[in-house]
Amino acid sequence: MLQQSLISIIFFLYLLPVFAQDIEKKTISIDELKGRINSDSTLVILDVRTPEELAGPLGKLDNVINIPVQELEGRISELDEFRDMEIAVICRTGRRSATATDILIKSCFNAKNVGGGMLEYRSKTENSSNPKE
């Protein structure tokens, strides 16, 4: 029994870097997103929050496509024209967008989750526009 547990732990530790690399491949940082918004006209931004959230205090990014994650599977064909482009998927914190990213990847889209979501985006935007002296 102990030997079986040790084998399981070793196997898990062996695969941990593989899982970490997989997550890293599916994620884009806020800093990278901010840079690409200004320089990459082919980047598509999909916001998977509700329309009410987009109208709320965090607002929305310019030129986003809005499909709430709860509706994504039923509306995925609306994204067909972007199948060959990279899609940055964003929500409030990064959790729903992670789910949406998985849905898109399973449907053969090139999608990446925006880590930290709009909360981190707004936090970094406010900090960069009001630097501490």
N, C-alpha and C positions, 0 to 999 in steps of 0.2 A: 504494500500500500504506500509506504513512504517512497519507495523507488518510483512508483507511478506518479506520485505528486511531484517529485523532483524532475522527472522527465517532462511533465506538463509545464512546470515553471521555466525550465530551460528552453522549451519550445516557444513559449510565450515571449521570453526575453530575446530569442533569436528573431522572431517576427515583428517585434515592436518597432525597429527602425523602418521596416517595410511599410507598416501602417502609418508611421509618421511622415514618410516620404509621400505616400498616397494623399494624405490630408494636405500636405504642403503644395502638391501639384494642383489641387482643387481650390486653392485660396489665393486671393490677391489682397495685399495690405492696403490700408487707407492711403498711405503715402504714394504707393504705386498707382492707385486709382486716381488720386489727385493729379499726378504727373501725366497720366495717360489721357485724362479728360481734356487737357489742354493741347496734347500733341498727337493723339491717335483718333482720327476721324472714323476709323472702322470699328472702334469699340462700341458695343451696344450695352446699355445699362438697363437691367430689368429690376424694377422695384416690386417686391412681392407683398408689400403691406396693403392694407385696405385703403380705398379712396379717402376715407375719413382720416386715417393716419397721415396721408400725404398732405391733407389740408391742416394738420395739427402743428404743434410748436416746432417739431423737427423739420417740417417742410419736406421738400423733395429736391432732387437734383434736376438741372435743366435737361430736357430732351429724353427723359426716361420713358420706358414702356412700363405700364402698370398692369400687372396681372396678379391678383392676390394668390398666395400659395394654395389656398383652398380650391381655387378654380383652375390651377395651372394644367393639370392633366387633361381637363376638358377643353382647354383653350390653346393647347400647345401648338396647334397648326398655325396660329397667328404669328408664330415665330419662325416659320419655315423659311422665309426670305433671308433670315440671319443665320441659317444653319452653318455656313462656312466662315462665320465671323466669331470672334470671341465675345461671350456674353458675361458681363460682370453682374452678379445677382446680389441685391442688397435688400435688407429689411431693417428693423429697429436695432437689433443686437447681433445678428449673424446666425441665429438659430433657424428661423424659418427659411432664410436664404440658403442655408446648408441643405435643408430638405429639398428645396427647389432645385438647387444645383445637382443633387443626386438624380432627381427626376429628369432633368435636362440631359445629363450625361448618359443615362440609360436610354434616352431617345436619340442618341448620337449627336448631341450639340456639344460645342466647345464652350463649356461654362465654368466659371470660377466664382466661389463664394467670396464676398467682401467681408473679411474678418473685422469684427467690431461693429459693423453696421452704421446706421445713421448717428447713433449716439457717439461713437468714436469719431466719425467724420465731422460732426458739428463741434465736438470738443477740440479737435486738432485745427479746425478752421478758425474757431474763436481764439485759440492760443497763438496761431500764426499771425492773425491780424491785430492782436493786441499783445505784442511781446513785452515781457517783463524787463524793466530797466534796472 
